[in-house]
Amino acid sequence: MSILFLEYPKCSTCKKAKEWLRVQGVDFESRHIVEENPTAEELSSWHKKSGFGIKRFINTSGMKYREMQLKDKLPDMSDEEVYDLLASDGMLVKRPIIVGKDFALPGFKEAEWKEKLKV
């Protein structure tokens, strides 16, 4: 099974997750989350596959999140508005993300990744 691995190469968590995938022998295609920013349609699809709330896809620890004061704005936004916002800048998107045929996992949580990838 090949999965899509979205990363920001300078991110230490992304580096750790990528190495973890390699050690586990998981076949993956890497994609730079800023150079090839996810589209609103992709984000919508991944959100639905994930089973998580939309906030799980937002990089709440990033500078852009703070600069844009999104903590105050997000509660009043629809999911579609959030998809459009995230699609406008890859730095707003939680990373890394792995996407398989029937799942999407934002953020590196080893136990969740082990379960979904069956490793």
For each residue, the residues with C-beta under 8 A, 3 or more apart:
1: 26 27 100 101 117
2: 27 28 29
3: 26 27 28 29 98 99 100 117
4: 28 29 31 97 98 99 100
5: 17 18 21 28 29 30 31 96 97 98
6: 31 33 38 93 95 96 97 98 99
7: 11 14 17 18 30 31 32 33 95 96
8: 11 14 32 33 34 90 91 95 96
9: 14 15 32
10: 14
11: 7 8 14 15 95 96
12: 15 16
13: 16 17 95 96 107 108
14: 7 8 9 10 11 17 18 95 96 108
15: 9 11 12 18 19
16: 12 13 19 20 108
17: 5 7 13 14 20 21 96 98 108 113
18: 5 7 14 15 21 22 30 96
19: 15 16 22 23
20: 16 17 23 24 108 110 113
21: 5 17 18 24 26 28 98
22: 18 19 25 26
23: 19 20
24: 20 21 117 119
25: 22 119
26: 1 3 21 22 117 119
27: 1 2 3
28: 2 3 4 5 21 98
29: 2 3 4 5
30: 5 7 18
31: 4 5 6 7 36
32: 7 8 9 35 36 90
33: 6 7 8 36 37 38 90 93 95 96 97
34: 8 37 89 90 91
35: 32 90
36: 31 32 33 90
37: 33 34 87 88 89 90 93
38: 6 33 42 43 46 86 87 90 93 97
39: 42 43 87
40: 43 44 80 83 84 86 87
41: 44 45 83
42: 38 39 45 46 87
43: 38 39 40 46 47 57 83 86 87 93
44: 40 41 47 48 79 80 83
45: 41 42 48 49 104
46: 38 42 43 49 50 57 97 99 104 106
47: 43 44 50 52 54 57 79 83 104
48: 44 45
49: 45 46 99 102 103 104
50: 46 47 56 57 103 104 105 106
51:
52: 47 56 57 106
53: 56
54: 47 57 58 79 82
55: 58 60 74
56: 50 52 53 94 106 107
57: 43 46 47 50 52 54 82 86 93 94 97 106
58: 54 55 65 70 74 82 86 92 93 94
59: 62 64 65 91 92 93 94 95
60: 55 65 70 71 94
61: 65
62: 59 65 66 91 92
63: 66 67 91
64: 59 67 68 89 91 92
65: 58 59 60 61 62 68 70 71 92
66: 62 63 69 70 71
67: 63 64
68: 64 65 73 92
69: 66 72 73
70: 58 60 65 66 73 74 85 92
71: 60 65 66 74
72: 69 75
73: 68 69 70 76 77
74: 55 58 70 71 77 82
75: 72
76: 73
77: 73 74 81 82 85
78: 81 82
79: 44 47 54 82 83
80: 40 44 83 84
81: 77 78 84 85
82: 54 57 58 74 77 78 79 85 86
83: 40 41 43 44 47 79 80 86 87
84: 40 80 81 87 88
85: 70 77 81 82 88 89 92
86: 38 40 43 57 58 82 83 89 92 93
87: 37 38 39 40 42 43 83 84
88: 37 84 85 92
89: 34 37 64 85 86 92 93
90: 8 32 33 34 35 36 37 38 93
91: 8 34 59 62 63 64
92: 58 59 62 64 65 68 70 85 86 88 89
93: 6 33 37 38 43 57 58 59 86 89 90 97 106
94: 56 57 58 59 60 97 106 107
95: 6 7 8 11 13 14 33 59 106 107
96: 5 6 7 8 11 13 14 17 18 33 106 107 108
97: 4 5 6 33 38 46 57 93 94 104 105 106 107
98: 3 4 5 6 17 21 28 103 104 105 113 116 117
99: 3 4 6 46 49 103 104 105
100: 1 3 4 103 104 116 117
101: 1
102: 49
103: 49 50 98 99 100 116
104: 45 46 47 49 50 97 98 99 100
105: 50 97 98 99 109 112 113 116
106: 46 50 52 56 57 93 94 95 96 97
107: 13 56 94 95 96 97
108: 13 14 16 17 20 96 113
109: 105 112 113
110: 20 113 114
111: 114 115
112: 105 109 115 116
113: 17 20 98 105 108 109 110 116 117 119
114: 110 111 117 118 119
115: 111 112 118
116: 98 100 103 105 112 113
117: 1 3 24 26 98 100 113 114
118: 114 115
119: 24 25 26 113 114
